[in-house]
């Protein structure tokens, strides 16, 4: 007789802030779901954007939606670069803020055939952008040399060093 099969998965949250500063001014934006890649093994059917992800404006988007930079950095298996700088590199004007909490997309019928999420799965995203004090070891898409601390998200520890663009965009924030 077959028994009940139970599967559970966990996301361990890391504190991305070194202090409580910056929590009084949080942007509420819309996460563009089609720019979120499948997390972990590529067959998990889980679409997770971790807290601490550097979020960028989707270029030319009339809805002014955001997407995670580290999932759209032009490397193998990732989305194309969406920056407005030379060779589509990211610059300060492209950076919207830092995701304050982990988001796991709940995908509906659009993924029944194995397709990626569409705009039907867009969701709210809270972004820190003013006066926050960030622990750079907990940020995704900031600098690949320190993104390696992003345990469980293999996509996070490659790509370009975006720290200069992030610091310029979030000039009133502290990064260390």
C-alpha positions as CSV (number, residue, x, y, z in Angstrom):
1,X,0.0,0.0,0.0
2,X,1.3,3.4,-1.0
3,X,1.8,5.9,1.9
4,X,1.4,9.6,1.9
5,X,4.4,11.4,0.4
6,X,5.2,14.6,2.1
7,X,7.7,17.1,0.7
8,X,8.7,20.3,2.4
9,X,11.1,23.0,1.5
10,X,12.6,25.8,3.4
11,X,13.9,29.2,2.6
12,X,16.3,30.5,5.3
13,X,16.0,34.2,5.6
14,X,19.2,36.2,6.2
15,X,19.1,39.6,7.8
16,X,20.0,42.0,5.0
17,X,20.2,45.1,7.2
18,X,22.8,46.0,9.8
19,X,20.4,48.4,11.5
20,X,16.8,49.4,11.5
21,X,17.5,52.5,9.5
22,X,15.6,52.9,6.2
23,X,12.5,51.1,7.3
24,X,10.4,54.2,7.3
25,X,10.6,54.7,3.5
26,X,9.8,51.6,1.5
27,X,8.8,51.6,-2.1
28,X,5.9,49.4,-3.3
29,X,6.5,48.2,-6.8
30,X,5.3,45.3,-9.0
31,X,7.7,42.4,-9.6
32,X,7.6,41.4,-13.3
33,X,7.2,37.6,-13.0
34,X,8.4,36.7,-16.5
35,X,11.9,37.9,-15.5
36,X,12.2,35.4,-12.6
37,X,14.0,32.2,-13.3
38,X,13.4,28.9,-11.8
39,X,15.3,28.6,-8.6
40,X,17.6,25.9,-7.4
41,X,18.0,22.8,-9.6
42,X,16.1,23.9,-12.6
43,X,13.4,21.3,-12.2
44,X,12.0,22.4,-8.9
45,X,9.2,24.5,-10.4
46,X,10.0,27.0,-7.6
47,X,10.3,30.7,-8.5
48,X,12.0,32.4,-5.6
49,X,13.5,35.9,-5.4
50,X,15.4,36.2,-2.1
51,X,15.4,39.2,0.2
52,X,18.4,41.4,-0.6
53,X,18.1,41.1,-4.4
54,X,19.1,44.2,-6.2
55,X,16.0,45.1,-8.3
56,X,16.1,47.0,-11.6
57,X,13.5,48.8,-13.6
58,X,12.3,46.7,-16.6
59,X,13.3,49.0,-19.6
60,X,10.5,50.2,-21.8
61,X,7.8,48.8,-19.5
62,X,4.7,51.0,-19.4
63,X,3.8,49.6,-16.0
64,X,7.2,50.5,-14.4
65,X,7.7,47.0,-13.1
66,X,10.9,45.7,-11.5
67,X,13.0,42.5,-11.9
68,X,15.9,40.9,-10.0
69,X,19.3,42.0,-11.4
70,X,21.1,38.8,-10.7
71,X,18.5,36.8,-12.7
72,X,19.0,39.1,-15.7
73,X,22.7,39.5,-15.9
74,X,23.3,37.9,-19.4
75,X,25.2,34.8,-18.2
76,X,24.4,31.3,-19.2
77,X,20.9,30.2,-18.4
78,X,19.9,33.7,-17.3
79,X,17.9,36.5,-18.9
80,X,19.5,39.2,-21.1
81,X,21.1,42.3,-19.6
82,X,18.5,45.0,-19.2
83,X,20.8,47.9,-18.3
84,X,20.8,51.2,-20.2
85,X,24.6,51.6,-20.1
86,X,27.3,50.6,-22.6
87,X,26.7,47.0,-23.8
88,X,23.5,46.9,-21.7
89,X,25.5,47.2,-18.5
90,X,23.6,48.4,-15.4
91,X,24.0,52.0,-14.3
92,X,22.5,54.0,-11.4
93,X,19.3,55.0,-13.3
94,X,18.4,51.3,-13.8
95,X,18.5,50.4,-10.1
96,X,15.1,50.6,-8.3
97,X,16.1,49.4,-4.8
98,X,16.8,46.3,-2.7
99,X,14.1,43.7,-2.1
100,X,13.1,43.7,1.6
101,X,11.6,40.3,1.8
102,X,11.8,37.0,0.0
103,X,9.1,36.4,-2.6
104,X,8.1,33.0,-3.9
105,X,5.8,33.2,-6.9
106,X,2.7,31.2,-6.8
107,X,2.3,30.2,-10.4
108,X,-1.1,29.1,-11.8
109,X,-2.3,27.4,-14.9
110,X,0.2,29.2,-17.1
111,X,2.9,26.8,-15.9
112,X,0.9,23.6,-16.5
113,X,2.8,22.9,-19.6
114,X,6.2,23.6,-17.9
115,X,6.4,27.2,-19.1
116,X,7.9,30.0,-17.0
117,X,5.7,32.5,-15.2
118,X,3.9,35.2,-17.1
119,X,2.7,38.6,-16.2
120,X,-0.4,36.8,-14.7
121,X,1.9,36.0,-11.7
122,X,3.2,39.6,-11.2
123,X,3.2,40.4,-7.5
124,X,3.9,43.3,-5.1
125,X,7.5,43.9,-4.1
126,X,8.7,46.1,-1.2
127,X,12.0,47.8,-1.9
128,X,14.4,49.5,0.5
129,X,16.0,52.6,-1.1
130,X,16.6,55.4,1.3
131,X,18.8,55.5,4.4
132,X,19.2,51.7,4.9
133,X,22.4,50.1,6.2
134,X,23.0,46.9,4.2
135,X,25.1,43.9,4.9
136,X,26.7,43.4,1.4
137,X,27.3,39.7,2.2
138,X,23.5,39.2,2.1
139,X,22.8,41.1,-1.2
140,X,22.2,39.3,-4.6
141,X,23.5,41.0,-7.7
142,X,25.6,43.5,-5.9
143,X,29.1,42.1,-6.3
144,X,29.9,38.4,-7.3
145,X,32.9,38.3,-5.0
146,X,30.6,38.7,-2.0
147,X,27.4,37.2,-3.5
148,X,28.9,33.8,-2.9
149,X,27.4,34.1,0.6
150,X,24.1,33.6,-1.1
151,X,23.7,30.0,0.0
152,X,21.2,28.0,-2.0
153,X,20.9,30.4,-5.0
154,X,23.5,29.2,-7.5
155,X,22.5,32.0,-9.9
156,X,23.6,34.7,-7.5
157,X,27.4,34.3,-7.5
158,X,28.3,35.2,-11.0
159,X,28.0,38.2,-13.3
160,X,29.4,41.7,-13.2
161,X,30.3,43.9,-10.2
162,X,27.3,46.2,-9.9
163,X,28.3,47.7,-6.6
164,X,29.2,51.2,-8.1
165,X,25.8,51.5,-9.9
166,X,23.9,50.3,-6.8
167,X,25.8,52.7,-4.5
168,X,25.2,55.6,-6.9
169,X,21.5,54.8,-7.2
170,X,21.1,54.4,-3.5
171,X,23.4,57.2,-2.4
172,X,21.7,57.7,0.9
173,X,22.2,54.1,1.9
174,X,25.3,52.5,3.5
175,X,26.9,49.3,2.2
176,X,29.5,47.3,4.2
